[in-house]
Amino acid sequence: MIITEILARNARLYGEETALIEREPAIGRRTTITWSDFDAQANQMAHALIAMSVGKGDRVVHLMTNCIEWLPIYFGILRTGAWAVPLNFRFEAPTIQRCAAVSEAKVFIFGPEFIDRINSIKTELEHIVEHFIFVGPKDQKPEYALFYPALVSAYPQHDPQADIEVTDEAALYFTSGTTGSPKATLLTHRNLESACIVENHHHRQTHDDNFLCIPPLYHTGAKMHWFGNFIVGAKSVILKGIEPRWILEAVSEEKVTIVWLLVPWALDILFAVESGDLKLKDYTLDQWRLMHIGAQPVPPSLVKEWQRIFPHHQYDTNYGLTESTGPGCVHLGIENNHKVGAIGVPGFDWEFRIVDDLGHTAPVGKPGELLVKGPGVMQAYYHNPEATADTLKNGWLYTGDIAKIDEDGFIWLVDRKKDVIITGGENVYPVEIEDFLQTHESIQDVAIIGLPSLRLGEIATAIVKLKPGHELTKDEVKAYC
């Protein structure tokens, strides 16, 4: 089923039920939309884009922080047959410009947080982009952009009925891949549909579940975990803020049943509970059935302590890549807590291999590169045949991660073939920081390494060699960065 049809079905079956809840605890704001609202807003977005001559195969950049408009806009883009291009909201202006150029974006949708960045590259973007759409307060709207609420309100709420096949391309997700330079991962509607099925199979969501979404929606991890609720028409909460108190308040007040966390956030909750800053008796948590973690290695000690504090919780570890349409190609499984520390077993409808440098299958216990094959494997890196050929071979996705398999068939990560530091679930490429620091007039040479961190997994650490006769303090290096 085309993923946009899942939304239409939810609107037909559960139209007046709540689909999305946005919580902004810093200002005490709570906003909701129903499945009918969600579907109608997506249709209006689609009609507005079609009026701009956006159609099948065109690209629309989507640069926004998490908000209740994010998903209706995303689905509106997909409903035209165009490709959604969600960008990392941490990207600086030159990277945003490069991504827009690679994707050849026809329309650029952005939020208020990005005004300065877009302004600084507007002249360059205008060589590519035909229309800018601003999603934010009207008094902050740049003069060159269309105002989202006024724009979509002028269009009908019915499906534009674009000619879309399940095998059609649907989205470009930028990932730094093996080199640190953003590459555009091309996904189809079938890839997105498979993520819905895999996530729901792994975590057994029903229509009565409620998923708390905290990570950024531009990331395949957050959205593809939400897909497990989406496919059964279950509601979800978008939380704008990650303080432990806000997380527990959202779980308690919205009757959340599933939470996907990153390691730092899980540790923050544990520390707050153990220090007495949070008292569990102050919250309604009995309905919370599953906590799962992904995007970085998970310390077994964290899971052990979590299960001591929350003994009734199911737990899962999720492994995936943007190139595999997010998480799920390998997962621990809620029934396999005895193997905490492993990334797990192949996900639903996925296969794996571990191979040596010659491509031969590695024996049990011997490290090799992890390969995966399944319905979420990307089509290609867009406009990058060399990188595609290096990563996709005979249907297998070469992950660049070094793993081994134990005697019970569980996969354990042992190293990374890619020269990358993962800190708080985000990839940091040493060469980018090294190149930057070497622009400092006092630095002769620098190496960036990852040091272990219980909270973040790794911390990027600079080893700096100064030019003769120069002096530089650690604080000055940090200030320069």
HELIX and SHEET records of a PDB file:
HELIX    1   1 ILE A    3  TYR A   14  1                                  12    
HELIX    2   2 TRP A   35  ALA A   51  1                                  17    
HELIX    3   3 TRP A   70  ARG A   79  1                                  10    
HELIX    4   4 ALA A   93  SER A  103  1                                  11    
HELIX    5   5 PRO A  112  PHE A  114  5                                   3    
HELIX    6   6 ILE A  115  LEU A  125  1                                  11    
HELIX    7   7 LYS A  138  GLN A  140  5                                   3    
HELIX    8   8 TYR A  148  SER A  153  1                                   6    
HELIX    9   9 HIS A  189  HIS A  203  1                                  15    
HELIX   10  10 THR A  220  PHE A  230  1                                  11    
HELIX   11  11 PRO A  244  GLU A  254  1                                  11    
HELIX   12  12 VAL A  263  SER A  275  1                                  13    
HELIX   13  13 LEU A  280  ASP A  282  5                                   3    
HELIX   14  14 PRO A  300  ILE A  309  1                                  10    
HELIX   15  15 THR A  322  SER A  324  5                                   3    
HELIX   16  16 ASN A  337  LYS A  339  5                                   3    
HELIX   17  17 PRO A  385  THR A  391  1                                   7    
HELIX   18  18 PRO A  430  LEU A  437  1                                   8    
HELIX   19  19 LYS A  474  TYR A  480  1                                   7    
SHEET    1   A 9 ARG A  29  THR A  34  0                                        
SHEET    2   A 9 THR A  18  GLU A  24 -1                                        
SHEET    3   A 9 LYS A 235  LEU A 239  1                                        
SHEET    4   A 9 ASN A 210  CYS A 213  1                                        
SHEET    5   A 9 ILE A 258  LEU A 261  1                                        
SHEET    6   A 9 LEU A 290  GLY A 294  1                                        
SHEET    7   A 9 GLN A 314  LEU A 321  1                                        
SHEET    8   A 9 GLY A 326  HIS A 331 -1                                        
SHEET    9   A 9 VAL A 345  PRO A 346 -1                                        
SHEET    1   B 5 TRP A  83  PRO A  86  0                                        
SHEET    2   B 5 ARG A  59  LEU A  63  1                                        
SHEET    3   B 5 VAL A 107  PHE A 110  1                                        
SHEET    4   B 5 HIS A 131  PHE A 134  1                                        
SHEET    5   B 5 LEU A 146  PHE A 147  1                                        
SHEET    1   C 3 GLU A 169  THR A 175  0                                        
SHEET    2   C 3 LYS A 183  THR A 188 -1                                        
SHEET    3   C 3 ALA A 380  TYR A 381 -1                                        
SHEET    1   D 4 GLU A 351  VAL A 355  0                                        
SHEET    2   D 4 GLY A 368  LYS A 373 -1                                        
SHEET    3   D 4 TRP A 396  ILE A 405 -1                                        
SHEET    4   D 4 LEU A 392  LYS A 393 -1                                        
SHEET    1   E 4 GLU A 351  VAL A 355  0                                        
SHEET    2   E 4 GLY A 368  LYS A 373 -1                                        
SHEET    3   E 4 TRP A 396  ILE A 405 -1                                        
SHEET    4   E 4 ILE A 411  ARG A 416 -1                                        
SHEET    1   F 2 ILE A 421  THR A 423  0                                        
SHEET    2   F 2 GLU A 426  VAL A 428 -1                                        
SHEET    1   G 2 ILE A 443  SER A 453  0                                        
SHEET    2   G 2 GLY A 457  LEU A 466 -1                                        
END                                                                             
